[in-house]
Amino acid sequence: MTLQELLSSIASGSITVSQPRTATSVPDWMLGCFRRHCISFANGESDSTTLVFWFQSRNFTIDLRLQRPSERLPAKPLQNCTAQELQILANYEGWAAKSSWDGTCMTWQEGASLQIHNRWPEPAELRRIGNCMIEFAPSGAYVEDWRLQPSAPGPLIGLQLLEERNQTTAEVLHRGGGLIICGDFAALVRGRPQPLNITAETLPEAVSQTSDPEELAHLLNFETSVARGSLSAGYTVQHSTHAQRIGQPLLPLNEGDWVLEDGQLLHIAEENGQHIERRFEIDTLCAQQDFIQTTPWTAQAQSWFAREATTLTRYTSALTNVDRFKPLNLAGFNAPSQWQGRETVLIAADPALADQDLEAVRSSQADLKHLFGPEDEWPPQALTLEEDRADLAWHAQEFAAGRSFAYHLFDTSRTRCLGCLYLYPTASLAHDAEAYLWTRSDLDRAKAASIEEEVLVWVADQWPFAALVWPGRSLPFSAWQEYQAPSYYASTRFIEPFTPGSNIAGTVN
């Protein structure tokens, strides 16, 4: 039985599964994937740069905290890491734990954590308004602003990992952790297979004290990954404590069998020729959950808001801006995954083509700086292959879901990437879509113009857009700015957009 089939059977009542709902379970407004917008400390300082995600099911939490991308370590073997690079890995944070809610505060216990000491010992006083959940430290040390990430209604799954074992070799791969799926988002924690036997009080200290490769591997054998996708198409890792996981499937959710056994859920699958078994404790199995961005307010408050809307709504928008975008109306048109022209071949964005894509981006670094607007700084100077691959995975997910469409431009031999095409939803009231196109700088300009014209004609003739805009091409950016339309990519992309002053961040390629 697949996981989707299991959820359908539970929803229809043909299978009954015990799912703990007690007085300490969280209310609906706390369910889902939250991303931290900012933390402010009592000393007056704030941090809105650290990447922090909070996933919550009924009685179970997953948390991931990472530095900005430019300060993370790219994928490389541990034995090739310097002492400084090992400290970067040792300062990542990721954990999973049972949660308990008393109506005002949340506490956690019985967790699995990458860190070996508790960096965040205080309970959380929580209150939510709109898509904003505010967390107060009871001591007054800090306050955190969390934002519910927008997702279509979808599955809510909370499974606490008891053990992951390679049955072929009898090796225990992981103990502790868990899986949470919240509609479009998912997170996975896989704990160390064996307890640590060390005297160090912190993970950075323990890492600095060993030169034994096996001990080092054991210290850092802990994964926390965050992904985006769907239960049917799978979830692709976007952020992880293990850089090599970026762009990979979170888990083979659609492969193998999901089996109920003695109140637990087993996932049994063949992976890379090995027989893998994962055993979970069930927290939540719900086929359809709404992840609502709004919260109730009184009629008096609504009346006040309407009365003062002239000034109150002068600059307001949802922080993610997602709700401002009109879905693309394709009117029955099926977007092709490939298109053959006279001088170019368009291929749907694919993380498998990251090497060629990155080479094209790097060849055109300077000319691409303001492709998406005069204030835009993409591409960042230090764009890495892992980040480019993750970005292409996002584009591929968007394509599969029919939300937006990105294509590589290849030469007719399909060996050299010549550029990219992007077709995005728009927040402009005067348009039904917006598009961007670039070709690499080292192309002969007459050939580049011919290729671009071919693509422009294809989009105009074949795609069913009535009012497509090409900002910076058919419409000067000075005029485009009058529409005050936010960037679809920057508003919805799971990797943070590039900001001037940082070396690297999420990309828009």
C-alpha positions in Angstrom: 0.0 0.0 0.0 1.3 3.5 -0.9 1.2 6.3 1.6 -1.5 8.0 -0.5 -3.6 4.9 -0.5 -3.2 4.6 3.3 -4.4 8.2 3.8 -7.4 7.5 1.5 -8.3 4.4 3.4 -8.1 6.3 6.7 -10.2 9.2 5.3 -12.9 6.7 4.0 -13.0 4.9 7.3 -12.0 1.6 5.9 -8.9 1.6 8.1 -8.8 3.0 11.6 -5.6 4.3 13.0 -5.0 5.6 16.5 -3.9 9.2 16.4 -3.3 10.8 19.7 -5.5 13.9 20.4 -5.2 15.0 23.9 -5.5 18.3 25.9 -1.9 18.9 25.1 -2.2 18.6 21.3 -1.9 21.8 19.4 -4.8 23.6 17.9 -5.3 23.9 14.1 -3.8 27.4 13.9 -0.4 26.0 15.0 -0.3 23.3 12.3 1.9 23.6 9.2 5.3 24.9 8.1 6.4 28.2 9.6 9.5 30.2 8.6 11.0 32.7 11.0 10.9 36.3 9.8 12.9 37.8 12.6 14.1 37.3 16.2 14.6 40.3 18.4 16.6 40.2 21.7 16.3 42.1 24.9 19.5 43.9 24.1 17.9 45.6 21.1 19.5 43.5 18.4 17.6 41.4 15.8 18.4 38.7 13.3 16.4 38.3 10.1 19.1 36.4 8.2 19.4 33.0 9.9 17.3 30.5 8.0 14.8 28.9 10.4 11.9 26.5 9.8 9.4 25.1 12.2 7.2 22.2 11.2 4.3 21.3 13.5 2.0 18.3 13.6 -0.4 17.6 16.4 2.1 16.5 19.1 5.4 16.7 17.3 7.9 19.4 16.0 10.8 19.5 13.6 13.1 22.5 13.6 16.0 23.5 11.2 18.4 26.4 11.6 21.1 27.3 9.1 23.5 30.2 8.3 23.0 32.2 5.1 23.9 30.1 2.1 27.2 31.9 1.5 28.4 30.7 5.0 27.3 27.1 4.6 29.6 24.3 3.6 29.2 22.9 0.1 29.0 19.1 -0.3 32.4 17.5 0.3 33.8 14.4 2.2 34.4 15.0 5.9 38.0 13.9 5.4 38.6 16.8 3.0 37.2 19.4 5.4 39.4 21.8 7.3 39.0 22.4 11.0 37.2 25.6 10.3 34.8 23.9 7.9 34.1 21.2 10.4 33.1 23.9 12.9 30.6 25.2 10.3 28.9 21.7 10.2 29.1 21.4 14.0 27.1 24.7 14.4 24.1 23.7 12.2 21.0 23.1 14.2 18.2 20.5 13.6 16.0 18.5 15.9 12.7 16.7 16.3 10.8 16.3 19.6 7.4 15.7 21.1 5.5 18.9 21.8 3.1 19.7 24.6 0.7 22.7 24.5 -1.1 24.0 27.6 -3.1 26.8 25.9 -0.4 29.4 26.4 3.0 27.7 26.2 4.6 24.9 24.3 7.3 22.7 25.7 9.3 19.9 24.1 10.7 16.5 25.4 12.0 13.2 24.2 13.8 14.6 21.2 16.6 13.8 18.8 19.0 16.7 18.1 22.1 17.4 16.1 23.4 19.5 18.9 24.3 17.7 22.2 23.2 20.5 24.5 19.9 22.4 24.5 20.5 25.8 22.9 16.9 26.9 23.3 15.8 25.7 26.8 12.8 28.0 27.3 9.2 27.1 26.6 7.4 29.1 23.9 4.6 31.5 24.7 2.6 31.6 21.4 -0.1 33.7 19.8 -1.1 33.9 16.1 -2.6 36.8 14.1 -3.1 36.3 10.4 -0.2 34.4 9.0 2.0 35.6 11.8 2.8 33.6 14.9 4.6 35.4 17.7 6.7 33.5 20.2 7.8 35.1 23.5 10.5 33.7 25.7 9.0 33.7 29.2 12.3 35.2 30.5 11.9 38.2 28.2 15.2 37.3 26.5 13.7 37.3 22.9 10.6 37.5 20.8 10.3 35.6 17.4 8.1 36.4 14.4 7.1 33.3 12.5 5.2 33.2 9.2 3.0 30.3 8.1 4.2 29.3 4.6 1.4 29.4 2.1 0.3 25.9 0.9 -2.7 24.5 -0.9 -4.9 22.2 1.3 -3.1 18.9 1.5 -1.9 16.1 3.7 -0.9 16.6 7.3 1.4 13.8 8.3 3.4 13.4 11.5 5.5 10.3 12.0 8.2 9.9 14.7 11.0 7.8 13.4 11.9 5.0 15.8 14.5 3.2 13.6 15.8 3.0 10.1 17.5 -0.2 9.3 19.2 -1.8 6.3 17.7 -5.3 6.5 20.1 -6.6 3.9 23.2 -5.9 6.1 21.4 -5.8 9.5 22.9 -2.3 10.0 21.0 0.3 12.0 21.2 3.5 9.9 19.3 5.9 12.1 17.4 6.1 15.4 15.1 8.9 16.4 13.8 11.8 14.4 10.7 11.9 12.2 8.8 13.0 9.1 6.3 15.9 8.9 4.4 16.7 5.7 2.3 19.9 5.6 0.8 20.2 2.2 3.4 21.6 -0.1 6.2 21.3 2.5 7.9 18.4 4.2 10.8 17.9 6.7 12.8 14.9 7.8 15.0 14.3 10.8 17.2 11.1 11.0 19.1 10.7 14.2 22.4 9.1 15.0 22.3 5.3 14.9 24.0 4.9 18.3 24.2 7.2 21.3 27.3 9.3 21.7 29.9 8.3 24.2 31.8 11.5 24.7 32.8 13.9 27.5 32.5 17.1 25.6 29.6 19.4 26.5 28.9 20.8 23.0 29.1 19.4 19.5 31.6 22.0 18.3 33.8 21.1 21.2 33.5 17.4 20.5 34.3 17.9 16.8 37.4 19.9 17.6 38.6 17.2 20.0 38.7 14.3 17.6 40.8 13.4 14.6 39.3 9.9 14.3 37.4 9.7 11.0 34.9 7.2 12.3 34.2 9.2 15.4 33.8 12.4 13.4 31.4 10.6 11.0 29.4 9.4 14.0 29.2 12.9 15.6 27.8 14.4 12.4 25.6 11.5 11.3 22.5 13.4 11.9 20.2 14.8 9.1 17.6 17.5 9.1 16.2 18.4 5.7 13.4 20.6 4.5 11.7 20.0 1.1 9.0 21.2 -1.1 6.7 19.3 -3.6 3.7 17.1 -3.3 2.8 13.7 -2.0 2.0 12.5 -5.5 5.1 13.9 -7.2 7.5 13.6 -4.2 9.3 16.2 -2.2 12.7 17.6 -3.2 15.2 18.8 -0.6 15.8 22.5 -0.6 17.7 23.0 2.7 19.7 20.4 4.7 22.4 19.9 7.3 23.9 17.6 4.6 24.6 19.7 1.5 24.7 16.6 -0.7 21.0 16.1 0.0 20.0 19.3 -1.8 18.1 18.6 -5.0 17.5 14.9 -3.9 14.1 13.3 -3.1 13.4 13.7 0.6 12.3 10.0 0.9 11.0 7.5 -1.7 7.5 8.1 -0.5 5.9 6.6 -3.5 8.0 3.5 -3.5 7.8 0.3 -1.4 5.0 -0.6 1.0 3.5 1.3 4.0 2.3 -1.3 6.5 0.5 -0.9 9.7 1.9 -3.2 12.4 1.0 -3.2 16.1 0.0 0.4 16.0 3.2 1.5 14.2 3.8 2.3 10.6 6.5 0.6 8.6 7.9 1.8 5.3 9.6 -1.1 3.5 11.4 -0.3 0.2 14.3 -1.5 -2.0 16.8 1.4 -2.3 20.0 1.1 -4.3 19.7 -2.7 -4.2 19.3 -2.7 -0.4 16.2 -3.7 1.7 15.4 -0.7 3.9 12.9 -0.7 6.7 11.7 2.5 8.5 9.6 2.1 11.6 7.5 5.1 12.8 5.3 6.0 15.7 2.1 7.6 14.3 1.3 11.1 15.5 -0.9 12.4 12.6 -2.3 10.9 9.4 -4.7 13.3 7.7 -5.4 13.3 4.0 -6.6 16.9 3.7 -5.8 19.8 6.0 -6.3 23.5 5.4 -3.3 25.7 6.1 -5.2 29.0 6.5 -3.4 32.3 6.4 -6.0 34.2 8.4 -7.3 34.2 11.9 -10.7 35.3 13.4 -11.2 38.9 14.5 -14.1 40.7 16.1 -16.7 42.6 14.1 -15.7 45.8 15.9 -12.1 45.3 14.8 -13.1 44.6 11.2 -15.3 47.7 11.2 -12.4 49.8 12.5 -10.1 48.3 9.8 -12.6 49.1 7.1 -13.1 52.6 8.4 -9.4 53.4 8.5 -8.4 51.4 5.4 -7.2 54.5 3.5 -4.2 54.7 5.7 -4.1 51.2 7.2 -3.8 49.5 3.9 -1.6 52.1 2.2 1.3 49.6 1.8 -0.1 46.3 3.2 0.3 43.0 1.5 0.8 39.5 2.8 4.5 39.2 3.7 4.9 36.4 1.2 2.9 38.2 -1.4 1.7 34.9 -2.7 -2.0 35.7 -2.6 -1.4 38.7 -5.0 -0.5 36.4 -7.9 -3.2 35.4 -10.3 -2.8 31.7 -11.3 -1.8 31.3 -15.0 -4.9 30.6 -17.1 -3.7 28.2 -19.8 -7.2 27.6 -21.2 -6.6 23.9 -21.8 -3.1 24.5 -23.2 -0.6 21.8 -22.2 2.8 23.2 -21.7 5.3 21.1 -23.6 8.3 19.7 -21.8 10.4 20.3 -25.0 10.1 22.4 -28.1 12.3 22.2 -31.2 12.9 25.5 -33.1 15.2 26.2 -36.0 18.1 27.5 -33.9 17.3 26.3 -30.4 15.7 23.6 -28.4 13.7 24.5 -25.3 13.8 21.9 -22.5 11.8 22.2 -19.2 14.1 23.2 -16.3 15.7 20.1 -14.9 18.1 19.7 -12.0 19.9 17.1 -14.0 21.0 19.9 -16.3 22.6 22.0 -13.6 26.1 21.7 -14.9 25.3 23.1 -18.3 22.9 25.7 -16.7 25.5 27.0 -14.3 28.2 27.2 -17.0 25.8 29.4 -19.1 25.0 31.6 -16.1 28.7 32.1 -15.2 29.5 33.0 -18.9 27.0 35.8 -18.7 27.5 37.1 -15.1 27.7 40.8 -15.8 25.0 41.0 -18.5 22.4 39.2 -16.3 22.7 41.5 -13.3 19.5 43.4 -14.1 17.5 40.9 -16.0 14.6 41.0 -13.5 14.8 44.8 -12.7 17.2 47.6 -12.0 17.4 46.7 -8.3 18.0 43.0 -8.9 21.4 41.6 -8.2 21.1 38.1 -9.7 23.2 36.1 -10.4 25.3 36.2 -7.2 29.0 36.0 -7.8 29.6 32.8 -5.9 26.6 30.7 -7.2 27.4 27.0 -6.4 26.3 23.9 -8.3 24.3 22.6 -5.3 22.3 25.9 -5.1 21.8 26.0 -8.8 20.6 22.3 -8.8 18.2 23.1 -5.9 16.8 26.1 -7.8 16.2 24.0 -10.9 14.4 21.4 -8.7 12.1 24.2 -7.6 11.5 25.3 -11.2 10.8 21.6 -12.1 8.2 21.3 -9.3 6.5 24.5 -10.4 6.4 23.2 -14.0 4.9 19.9 -12.9 2.2 21.7 -10.8 1.4 24.1 -13.6 2.1 27.1 -11.5 5.0 28.6 -13.6 7.2 27.4 -16.4 11.0 27.7 -16.9 12.9 26.4 -19.9 16.6 25.9 -20.7 17.6 27.1 -24.2 19.9 24.6 -25.8 21.6 24.5 -29.2 20.2 22.0 -31.6 22.8 19.4 -30.7 21.4 19.7 -27.1 24.9 19.9 -25.7 25.3 23.6 -24.8 22.9 25.7 -22.7 22.3 29.0 -24.5 20.1 30.7 -21.9 16.7 30.5 -20.1 13.0 31.4 -20.5 10.7 32.1 -17.6 6.9 32.3 -17.7 5.5 33.5 -14.3 2.2 34.4 -12.8 1.9 38.1 -12.2 0.4 40.4 -9.6 -0.1 43.2 -12.2 -3.8 44.0 -12.6 -3.2 44.9 -16.3 -1.5 41.6 -17.3 -2.2 37.9 -17.1 1.4 36.7 -17.0 5.0 38.0 -17.1 8.0 36.6 -18.9 11.8 36.9 -18.9 14.4 35.7 -21.4 18.1 35.7 -21.7 20.8 34.3 -23.9 24.5 33.9 -23.0 26.8 36.8 -23.5 29.4 35.0 -25.6 27.0 34.2 -28.4 27.3 36.2 -31.6 24.8 39.1 -31.1 23.1 38.5 -34.4 22.6 34.8 -33.6 21.4 35.7 -30.1 18.9 38.1 -31.5 17.6 35.5 -33.9 17.3 32.9 -31.2 15.4 35.3 -28.9 13.1 36.4 -31.7 12.3 32.7 -32.4 11.4 32.1 -28.7 9.3 35.4 -28.5 7.3 34.3 -31.5 6.8 30.8 -30.1 5.4 32.2 -26.9 3.2 34.7 -28.6 1.8 32.2 -31.1 1.5 29.1 -29.0 0.8 30.2 -25.4 -2.8 31.4 -24.6 -1.8 34.6 -22.8 -4.0 37.6 -23.6 -1.9 40.2 -21.9 1.6 38.9 -21.5 4.3 41.4 -20.4 8.0 41.2 -20.8 9.4 43.6 -18.1 12.5 45.3 -19.3 11.9 44.1 -22.9 8.4 45.0 -24.2 7.9 47.4 -21.3 10.7 49.6 -19.8 11.4 48.8 -16.1 10.6 52.5 -15.3 7.0 51.9 -16.6 6.8 48.3 -15.1 7.5 49.7 -11.7 4.3 51.7 -11.8 2.3 48.4 -11.6 4.0 47.7 -8.1 4.0 44.0 -8.9 6.3 42.0 -6.6 8.5 39.3 -7.9 6.9 35.9 -8.2 10.1 34.2 -7.7 11.2 36.2 -4.7 7.8 35.8 -3.1 7.4 32.1 -3.5 10.8 30.6 -3.9 11.8 28.3 -1.0 15.5 29.4 -1.0 15.9 33.0 0.2 16.3 35.5 -2.7 19.6 37.2 -3.2 20.1 40.5 -1.3 22.9 43.0 -2.0 25.7 42.6 0.6 25.6 38.8 0.7 27.8 36.6 -1.5 25.2 34.1 -2.4 21.6 33.2 -1.8 18.7 31.7 -3.7 18.9 32.1 -7.4 16.5 33.0 -10.1 17.8 31.1 -13.1 
